[in-house]
Amino acid sequence: MTARGRVLVAVAAALTMGLSGCSLLPGGDSEPAVTPLPSAARTPPAGSEALAKFYGQTLSWKGCVLGECAGLSVPLDYAKPAGEAITVQVVRMRATKKSQRLGSLVVNPGGPGASGIDYARAADVIAGRPVRQRFDVVGFDPRGVQRSSPVDCLSDEEMDGFLAQDPTPDDSSEVTKYLDSMKVLADGCLQRTGPLLGHISTVETAKDMDILRSALGDAKLNYLGKSYGTQLGAVYAGLFPQLVGRFVLDGVLPPDLTWEETAVGQAEGFERAAHSWAKDCVRRGGCPLGDSESAVMSGLGDLLKRLDATPVPMRDARESELTEGWATLGVAQAMYDTRLWKPLTEALRQVVTQDDGTKLMLLSDQYARRNPTGKYTSNLLEAFYSISCLDNPGSPDPKYYEDLVAKASVKAPVFGPALAWGAATCSSWPVKAGPGPRKISAEGSGPIVVIGTTRDPATPYEWAVRERDQLANARLLTFDGDGHTAYTSSNKCIDNAVNDYYTKGKIPADNTKC
């Protein structure tokens, strides 16, 4: 999921759902088969000759828990390629029909901060069977993430407090307390991570991907990016348009979004998704928050306000009480996948009828990557904050966020306040941010397939249209449905189009609808 706020992280769902069919519009042009060209692949792009030693490296693959693993050497600071190097960890899941292999498919599930290694290891789920047969699925943990020099900001106990806090401050004293917590987070990231904190931007990771392409021996990069992974892919395409192979961007986060556009857009997206859940809750009968869609939405907003004032206790959970902060995460988690709608309804019923937040906390823990013992299983959240704030500076002015709350609340009464205040995470970031939002056209690239889901909560459909319009050579696939991202999630029409693009070079017609 990416949301670029404190509250919501965008990580693409990795599991398939039931398939549904639709008619596919005629495809466009086709390209010849992908042919690896090792000698050409290992030449640095013009102007990057100082990086020759990185582009010339050969990966030393070794068997690991799942697949084959290797370390990729990249410069800590691309402005000083002769200086310190860091290692990016990579995994490869071999094509199942090696004799028909077309090359490598590099994947990224989003975040920012999600593990591409864990994602690639689910290759049989995240890629269609024809793609698995003909491509090595390659994942990497981006710099600063999990196995690749991970950033660190807070202890597990401190992270618990950070996530449990009130995400919607109501008065000046609460605003001050909230912004102070953002500074504690920022200072912790700098103290625990050191100089690396200034070198984990999306631009630097995109440059790492090109060194990875070279080390894999592919003349062009074939790529599947979901959620924030679409932003990473677009940045790569802007830097290396001539090296774009078969690119799919699913659940789009356009690189030119401002904090305001991100907060308001995602608030609308989650509100839209929640309305779909509310409708389903009423249809099933016995909905604990009301007997109509509008009543359920009002009831959800009222419940979060109630938890702000009076948290409810929990049984069999490390935390003693369910706060508004934890509850918001749990509700958000369920919006990513329709299979979580029923568990959400049951969890809310437990809160309403028993004053018990245990079940809702289970959803919150899923969101935070936190196991039943209270241990965080990855540094996803810390990497998310660190990469987002390095990419895009936040305003130090509290009034900016107060005004943003007012705008977002008009569009999304339930989710608007939390998402708007979430943008304040970067209000006191301790390292200099990059250039900020920018449009990318990637003139001269190969055709890029952009996928948008009409009721996607974290990456609203309108953002996919925006990305298609900005890229010089893009085709839009539309999935009329719910949930976050579409490929290998729930729709055979989307799957067939993407599989044919990867394996046959068949480019979908623009505005194909599924």
C-alpha positions as CSV (number, residue, x, y, z in Angstrom):
1,M,0.0,0.0,0.0
2,T,1.7,3.5,-0.3
3,A,0.3,6.0,1.5
4,R,2.8,8.6,2.3
5,G,1.4,9.3,5.8
6,R,1.9,8.0,9.3
7,V,-1.2,5.9,9.0
8,L,-1.2,4.0,5.8
9,V,1.4,2.0,4.1
10,A,0.9,0.6,0.6
11,V,2.0,-3.0,0.1
12,A,0.5,-5.0,-2.7
13,A,-1.6,-8.1,-1.7
14,A,0.3,-11.2,-2.6
15,L,-2.4,-13.8,-2.6
16,T,-4.8,-14.6,-5.4
17,M,-8.6,-14.4,-5.2
18,G,-11.3,-15.9,-7.2
19,L,-11.0,-15.2,-11.0
20,S,-13.7,-13.4,-13.0
21,G,-13.8,-13.1,-16.7
22,C,-14.4,-10.2,-19.1
23,S,-14.0,-9.3,-22.7
24,L,-10.5,-7.9,-23.6
25,L,-10.2,-5.2,-26.3
26,P,-7.9,-6.0,-29.2
27,G,-4.2,-5.7,-28.3
28,G,-1.8,-3.2,-29.9
29,D,1.6,-3.7,-31.5
30,S,3.9,-6.5,-30.4
31,E,7.7,-6.6,-29.9
32,P,10.2,-9.3,-30.6
33,A,11.1,-11.8,-27.8
34,V,13.3,-10.5,-25.0
35,T,16.9,-11.5,-25.6
36,P,19.5,-11.1,-23.0
37,L,22.6,-9.4,-24.3
38,P,25.3,-9.7,-21.5
39,S,28.0,-7.7,-23.2
40,A,25.7,-4.7,-23.9
41,A,24.1,-5.0,-20.5
42,R,27.3,-4.5,-18.6
43,T,28.1,-1.1,-20.1
44,P,27.2,1.9,-17.7
45,P,24.9,4.5,-19.2
46,A,26.6,7.5,-20.8
47,G,27.9,9.8,-18.2
48,S,28.2,7.0,-15.6
49,E,31.6,5.6,-16.5
50,A,32.8,6.0,-12.9
51,L,30.3,3.3,-12.0
52,A,31.9,0.7,-14.3
53,K,33.1,-1.5,-11.5
54,F,29.5,-1.8,-10.3
55,Y,28.1,-2.5,-13.7
56,G,30.7,-5.1,-14.4
57,Q,30.1,-7.2,-11.3
58,T,28.9,-10.8,-11.5
59,L,26.4,-12.0,-9.0
60,S,27.5,-15.0,-6.9
61,W,24.3,-17.0,-6.5
62,K,24.0,-19.5,-3.6
63,G,21.1,-21.6,-2.5
64,C,19.1,-20.1,0.3
65,V,15.9,-20.8,2.2
66,L,13.8,-20.3,-1.0
67,G,15.5,-19.7,-4.4
68,E,19.0,-18.5,-4.9
69,C,20.5,-15.5,-3.1
70,A,23.3,-13.1,-3.9
71,G,24.6,-9.7,-2.8
72,L,24.8,-6.7,-5.2
73,S,27.4,-4.1,-4.5
74,V,26.2,-0.5,-5.0
75,P,27.7,2.9,-4.0
76,L,26.4,4.4,-0.8
77,D,26.5,7.8,-2.5
78,Y,26.2,8.0,-6.2
79,A,28.0,11.4,-6.2
80,K,31.0,9.6,-4.8
81,P,31.2,6.2,-6.6
82,A,34.7,5.6,-5.4
83,G,33.6,5.9,-1.8
84,E,31.8,3.5,0.5
85,A,29.8,0.7,-1.0
86,I,26.8,-1.1,0.5
87,T,25.3,-4.5,-0.3
88,V,21.7,-4.9,-1.6
89,Q,20.4,-8.4,-1.1
90,V,18.8,-10.2,-4.0
91,V,16.8,-13.4,-4.5
92,R,16.2,-15.3,-7.8
93,M,13.4,-17.8,-8.4
94,R,14.3,-19.6,-11.6
95,A,12.0,-19.8,-14.6
96,T,10.2,-23.2,-14.5
97,K,10.8,-23.8,-18.2
98,K,14.5,-22.9,-18.5
99,S,14.7,-23.9,-22.1
100,Q,12.1,-21.2,-22.9
101,R,13.5,-18.5,-20.6
102,L,13.1,-14.9,-21.8
103,G,15.1,-13.1,-19.1
104,S,14.6,-11.8,-15.6
105,L,11.5,-10.0,-14.2
106,V,12.4,-7.7,-11.3
107,V,9.6,-7.2,-8.8
108,N,8.8,-4.7,-6.1
109,P,5.6,-4.9,-3.8
110,G,5.5,-1.4,-2.6
111,G,5.8,0.3,0.8
112,P,8.1,2.0,0.5
113,G,9.9,-0.4,2.8
114,A,8.4,-3.7,1.8
115,S,10.7,-6.7,1.1
116,G,11.1,-7.5,-2.5
117,I,12.8,-10.8,-1.4
118,D,9.8,-12.0,0.5
119,Y,7.6,-10.9,-2.4
120,A,9.6,-12.7,-5.1
121,R,9.7,-15.9,-3.0
122,A,5.9,-16.0,-3.6
123,A,6.6,-16.1,-7.3
124,D,4.0,-18.7,-8.0
125,V,1.4,-16.4,-6.6
126,I,2.5,-13.0,-7.7
127,A,3.1,-13.9,-11.4
128,G,0.9,-15.8,-13.8
129,R,1.9,-19.3,-14.8
130,P,3.1,-18.3,-18.3
131,V,5.3,-15.7,-16.8
132,R,6.8,-18.0,-14.2
133,Q,7.6,-20.5,-16.9
134,R,9.6,-18.0,-19.0
135,F,11.1,-15.5,-16.5
136,D,13.3,-15.7,-13.5
137,V,11.4,-13.7,-10.9
138,V,14.0,-11.5,-9.1
139,G,13.3,-9.5,-5.9
140,F,15.6,-7.3,-3.8
141,D,15.3,-5.5,-0.5
142,P,15.9,-1.9,-1.4
143,R,18.7,0.0,0.4
144,G,17.5,0.7,3.9
145,V,15.0,-2.2,3.9
146,Q,15.1,-5.4,6.0
147,R,18.2,-7.3,4.7
148,S,19.9,-4.4,2.9
149,S,21.5,-2.1,5.5
150,P,18.1,-1.6,7.3
151,V,17.3,1.7,8.8
152,D,16.3,1.8,12.4
153,C,14.4,4.5,14.3
154,L,12.6,3.2,17.4
155,S,12.6,0.2,19.7
156,D,9.6,-2.1,19.5
157,E,8.1,-0.6,22.6
158,E,8.6,2.9,21.3
159,M,7.0,2.0,18.0
160,D,4.0,0.6,19.9
161,G,3.5,4.0,21.5
162,F,4.0,5.8,18.3
163,L,1.3,3.8,16.5
164,A,-1.1,3.8,19.5
165,Q,-1.1,7.6,19.9
166,D,-4.1,9.8,18.9
167,P,-3.8,10.2,15.1
168,T,-6.3,13.1,15.0
169,P,-5.2,15.7,17.6
170,D,-8.2,17.9,18.7
171,D,-6.6,21.0,20.3
172,S,-3.3,22.9,20.5
173,S,-1.9,20.8,23.3
174,E,-2.6,17.6,21.4
175,V,-1.1,19.0,18.2
176,T,2.1,19.9,20.0
177,K,2.3,16.5,21.5
178,Y,1.7,14.9,18.1
179,L,4.3,16.9,16.3
180,D,6.8,16.3,19.2
181,S,6.3,12.5,18.6
182,M,7.2,13.1,14.9
183,K,10.5,14.7,16.0
184,V,11.3,11.8,18.3
185,L,10.8,9.5,15.4
186,A,13.0,11.6,13.1
187,D,15.8,12.0,15.7
188,G,15.7,8.3,16.4
189,C,16.1,7.5,12.7
190,L,19.2,9.7,12.5
191,Q,20.8,8.4,15.7
192,R,20.2,4.7,15.0
193,T,20.8,4.8,11.3
194,G,23.6,7.4,10.7
195,P,24.7,8.6,7.3
196,L,22.7,5.9,5.4
197,L,19.6,7.9,6.3
198,G,20.5,10.5,3.6
199,H,21.0,7.9,0.9
200,I,17.8,5.7,0.7
201,S,15.8,7.8,-1.8
202,T,13.7,6.4,-4.6
203,V,16.2,7.9,-7.1
204,E,19.1,6.0,-5.5
205,T,17.1,2.7,-5.4
206,A,16.2,3.2,-9.1
207,K,19.9,3.5,-9.9
208,D,20.5,0.4,-7.9
209,M,18.0,-1.4,-10.1
210,D,19.9,-0.5,-13.2
211,I,23.1,-2.0,-11.7
212,L,21.0,-5.1,-10.9
213,R,19.8,-5.2,-14.5
214,S,23.4,-5.2,-15.6
215,A,24.4,-7.9,-13.1
216,L,21.5,-10.1,-14.3
217,G,22.8,-9.8,-17.8
218,D,19.6,-8.3,-19.3
219,A,19.8,-5.6,-22.0
220,K,16.6,-4.0,-20.7
221,L,14.8,-4.1,-17.4
222,N,11.6,-6.1,-17.2
223,Y,9.7,-5.0,-14.2
224,L,6.5,-5.5,-12.1
225,G,5.9,-2.7,-9.6
226,K,2.9,-2.6,-7.3
227,S,1.8,0.4,-5.2
228,Y,4.9,2.4,-4.3
229,G,6.7,0.0,-6.6
230,T,5.0,1.9,-9.5
231,Q,6.7,5.1,-8.3
232,L,10.0,3.4,-8.2
233,G,9.4,2.0,-11.7
234,A,8.4,5.4,-13.1
235,V,11.5,7.0,-11.6
236,Y,13.6,4.3,-13.2
237,A,11.9,4.9,-16.6
238,G,12.6,8.6,-16.3
239,L,16.3,8.0,-15.6
240,F,16.8,5.2,-18.1
241,P,14.0,5.4,-20.7
242,Q,16.0,3.5,-23.3
243,L,16.5,0.6,-20.9
244,V,12.8,0.1,-20.2
245,G,11.8,-3.5,-21.2
246,R,8.4,-4.9,-20.4
247,F,7.1,-2.7,-17.6
248,V,3.8,-3.1,-15.6
249,L,2.8,-0.5,-13.0
250,D,-0.1,-1.8,-10.9
251,G,-1.8,0.4,-8.3
252,V,-0.2,3.7,-9.2
253,L,1.5,6.3,-7.0
254,P,2.5,9.1,-9.4
255,P,5.9,10.7,-8.7
256,D,4.4,14.2,-9.0
257,L,1.9,14.0,-6.2
258,T,2.2,16.6,-3.5
259,W,1.6,15.9,0.2
260,E,-1.8,17.5,-0.1
261,E,-2.8,15.5,-3.2
262,T,-1.6,12.3,-1.6
263,A,-3.4,12.9,1.7
264,V,-6.7,14.0,0.1
265,G,-6.6,11.4,-2.7
266,Q,-5.9,8.5,-0.3
267,A,-8.5,9.7,2.1
268,E,-11.1,9.6,-0.7
269,G,-9.8,6.2,-1.8
270,F,-10.2,4.7,1.7
271,E,-13.5,6.3,2.2
272,R,-14.7,4.9,-1.2
273,A,-13.5,1.4,-0.2
274,A,-15.1,1.7,3.2
275,H,-18.4,2.5,1.6
276,S,-18.1,-0.7,-0.4
277,W,-17.4,-2.6,2.8
278,A,-20.4,-0.9,4.5
279,K,-22.7,-1.9,1.7
280,D,-21.4,-5.5,2.0
281,C,-21.9,-5.4,5.8
282,V,-25.5,-4.4,5.4
283,R,-26.1,-7.0,2.7
284,R,-24.9,-9.8,4.9
285,G,-27.3,-8.7,7.7
286,G,-26.7,-8.0,11.3
287,C,-24.1,-5.3,10.7
288,P,-23.0,-4.0,14.1
289,L,-22.8,-0.3,13.0
290,G,-26.1,0.2,11.3
291,D,-28.7,-1.0,8.9
292,S,-27.8,1.2,5.9
293,E,-24.6,2.2,4.1
294,S,-24.7,5.7,5.4
295,A,-25.5,4.6,8.9
296,V,-22.6,2.2,8.9
297,M,-20.2,4.9,7.8
298,S,-21.5,7.3,10.4
299,G,-21.2,4.6,13.0
300,L,-17.6,3.9,12.0
301,G,-16.7,7.5,12.4
302,D,-18.5,7.7,15.8
303,L,-16.7,4.5,17.0
304,L,-13.2,5.9,16.2
305,K,-14.1,9.1,18.1
306,R,-15.3,7.0,21.0
307,L,-12.0,5.1,21.1
308,D,-10.2,8.5,21.0
309,A,-11.9,9.4,24.2
310,T,-12.1,6.0,25.8
311,P,-10.0,3.1,24.5
312,V,-11.4,-0.4,25.1
313,P,-9.5,-3.3,26.7
314,M,-8.2,-6.4,25.0
315,R,-7.8,-10.1,25.9
316,D,-4.8,-12.1,24.8
317,A,-3.0,-9.1,23.3
318,R,0.3,-7.5,24.2
319,E,-1.3,-4.0,24.3
320,S,-3.7,-3.5,27.2
321,E,-6.1,-1.4,25.2
322,L,-7.3,-0.6,21.7
323,T,-6.9,3.1,20.9
324,E,-8.1,5.1,18.0
325,G,-4.6,4.9,16.5
326,W,-4.5,1.1,16.6
327,A,-8.2,0.8,15.5
328,T,-7.6,3.1,12.5
329,L,-4.8,0.8,11.3
330,G,-7.0,-2.3,11.7
331,V,-9.8,-0.8,9.7
332,A,-7.4,0.4,7.0
333,Q,-5.9,-3.1,6.8
334,A,-9.2,-4.6,5.9
335,M,-9.8,-2.1,3.0
336,Y,-6.9,-3.6,1.1
337,D,-8.5,-7.0,0.5
338,T,-12.2,-7.9,0.3
339,R,-11.4,-11.2,2.0
340,L,-10.8,-9.2,5.2
341,W,-14.2,-7.5,5.1
342,K,-16.0,-10.3,7.1
343,P,-13.2,-10.4,9.8
344,L,-13.5,-6.6,10.1
345,T,-17.2,-6.8,10.6
346,E,-16.7,-9.5,13.3
347,A,-14.0,-7.4,15.0
348,L,-16.2,-4.4,15.1
349,R,-19.0,-6.4,16.5
350,Q,-16.7,-7.5,19.3
351,V,-15.8,-3.9,20.1
352,V,-19.4,-2.7,20.0
353,T,-21.1,-5.5,21.9
354,Q,-18.4,-6.6,24.3
355,D,-16.1,-3.6,24.6
356,D,-13.2,-5.9,23.5
357,G,-10.7,-4.8,20.9
358,T,-8.8,-8.2,20.6
359,K,-10.0,-9.1,17.1
360,L,-9.5,-5.6,15.7
361,M,-6.0,-5.6,17.1
362,L,-5.2,-8.7,15.1
363,L,-5.9,-6.7,11.9
364,S,-3.8,-3.8,13.3
365,D,-0.9,-6.2,13.9
366,Q,-1.1,-7.5,10.3
367,Y,-0.8,-3.9,9.1
368,A,2.2,-3.1,11.3
369,R,4.0,-6.4,10.6
370,R,3.8,-7.2,14.3
371,N,3.6,-10.8,15.7
372,P,1.6,-11.9,18.7
373,T,4.6,-11.5,21.0
374,G,4.8,-7.8,20.1
375,K,7.9,-8.1,18.0
376,Y,7.9,-6.3,14.6
377,T,8.9,-8.8,11.9
378,S,10.4,-6.2,9.6
379,N,11.5,-2.6,9.5
380,L,8.8,-1.7,7.0
381,L,7.3,1.2,8.9
382,E,10.7,2.8,9.7
383,A,11.9,2.4,6.2
384,F,8.5,3.8,5.0
385,Y,8.9,7.0,7.0
386,S,12.6,7.4,6.1
387,I,12.2,6.9,2.4
388,S,9.0,9.0,2.1
389,C,10.5,11.9,4.0
390,L,13.8,11.8,2.0
391,D,11.8,11.9,-1.2
392,N,9.5,14.7,-0.3
393,P,10.0,17.4,2.4
394,G,7.2,18.1,4.9
395,S,6.2,21.5,6.1
396,P,7.3,22.5,9.7
397,D,4.1,24.7,10.0
398,P,1.3,23.1,12.1
399,K,-1.2,25.3,10.3
400,Y,-0.4,23.6,7.0
401,Y,-1.7,20.3,8.5
402,E,-4.7,21.9,10.1
403,D,-5.7,23.3,6.8
404,L,-5.1,20.0,5.1
405,V,-7.3,18.3,7.7
406,A,-10.1,20.6,6.8
407,K,-9.7,19.9,3.1
408,A,-9.5,16.1,3.5
409,S,-12.4,15.9,5.9
410,V,-14.7,17.4,3.3
411,K,-13.9,14.6,0.9
412,A,-13.6,11.9,3.5
413,P,-15.1,12.5,7.0
414,V,-13.9,9.2,8.4
415,F,-10.4,8.8,7.0
416,G,-9.5,12.4,6.1
417,P,-8.3,13.7,9.5
418,A,-5.9,10.8,10.2
419,L,-4.4,10.9,6.7
420,A,-4.0,14.6,6.7
421,W,-2.2,14.6,10.1
422,G,-0.2,11.6,8.8
423,A,1.6,13.9,6.4
424,A,3.2,15.6,9.4
425,T,5.6,12.7,9.8
426,C,8.1,14.6,7.7
427,S,7.6,17.9,9.5
428,S,11.0,17.8,11.2
429,W,13.0,15.4,9.2
430,P,16.7,15.6,10.1
431,V,18.3,15.1,6.6
432,K,17.9,17.2,3.5
433,A,15.1,15.9,1.2
434,G,15.4,15.4,-2.5
435,P,13.9,17.6,-5.3
436,G,10.3,16.6,-4.3
437,P,7.4,15.8,-6.6
438,R,8.0,15.9,-10.3
439,K,6.3,14.7,-13.5
440,I,8.0,11.9,-15.5
441,S,7.4,11.3,-19.1
442,A,10.1,8.8,-19.9
443,E,10.4,9.9,-23.5
444,G,11.9,7.2,-25.6
445,S,10.9,4.3,-23.4
446,G,9.2,1.1,-24.4
447,P,5.5,0.7,-23.8
448,I,4.5,0.8,-20.1
449,V,1.4,-0.9,-19.0
450,V,-0.4,1.0,-16.2
451,I,-3.2,-0.8,-14.2
452,G,-5.8,1.0,-12.1
453,T,-8.5,-0.5,-9.9
454,T,-11.7,1.6,-9.7
455,R,-12.2,1.2,-5.9
456,D,-8.5,0.8,-4.8
457,P,-8.2,2.3,-1.3
458,A,-4.5,3.3,-1.2
459,T,-3.9,4.2,-4.8
460,P,-7.1,5.7,-6.2
461,Y,-8.0,4.9,-9.8
462,E,-7.6,8.5,-10.8
463,W,-3.9,8.2,-10.2
464,A,-3.5,5.5,-12.8
465,V,-5.2,7.7,-15.3
466,R,-2.8,10.5,-14.3
467,E,0.2,8.3,-14.8
468,R,-0.9,7.1,-18.2
469,D,-1.4,10.7,-19.3
470,Q,2.0,11.8,-18.1
471,L,4.1,8.9,-19.5
472,A,5.0,9.3,-23.2
473,N,4.4,5.7,-24.0
474,A,1.8,4.0,-21.8
475,R,-1.4,1.9,-22.0
476,L,-4.1,1.9,-19.3
477,L,-5.8,-1.3,-18.1
478,T,-8.8,-0.7,-15.9
479,F,-10.2,-3.2,-13.4
480,D,-13.7,-2.4,-12.2
481,G,-13.4,-3.8,-8.7
482,D,-12.3,-3.6,-5.1
483,G,-9.0,-4.1,-3.3
484,H,-5.5,-2.9,-3.7
485,T,-3.9,-3.8,-7.1
486,A,-5.2,-6.2,-9.7
487,Y,-2.7,-8.5,-11.4
488,T,-3.0,-12.0,-10.0
489,S,-5.5,-10.8,-7.5
490,S,-8.9,-11.4,-8.8
491,N,-9.5,-10.9,-12.5
492,K,-8.7,-13.3,-15.3
493,C,-9.1,-10.5,-17.9
494,I,-6.3,-8.5,-16.3
495,D,-4.1,-11.6,-15.8
496,N,-4.4,-12.7,-19.4
497,A,-3.5,-9.2,-20.7
498,V,-0.4,-8.9,-18.5
499,N,0.7,-12.5,-19.1
500,D,0.5,-12.0,-22.9
501,Y,2.4,-8.7,-22.6
502,Y,5.3,-10.3,-20.7
503,T,5.6,-13.5,-22.6
504,K,4.4,-12.6,-26.1
505,G,5.1,-8.8,-26.3
506,K,1.4,-8.3,-27.0
507,I,0.7,-4.7,-25.9
508,P,-2.8,-4.2,-24.5
509,A,-4.9,-1.5,-26.2
510,D,-5.1,1.7,-24.2
511,N,-8.3,1.9,-22.1
512,T,-8.8,-1.8,-21.9
513,K,-11.5,-2.4,-19.3
514,C,-11.9,-5.6,-17.3
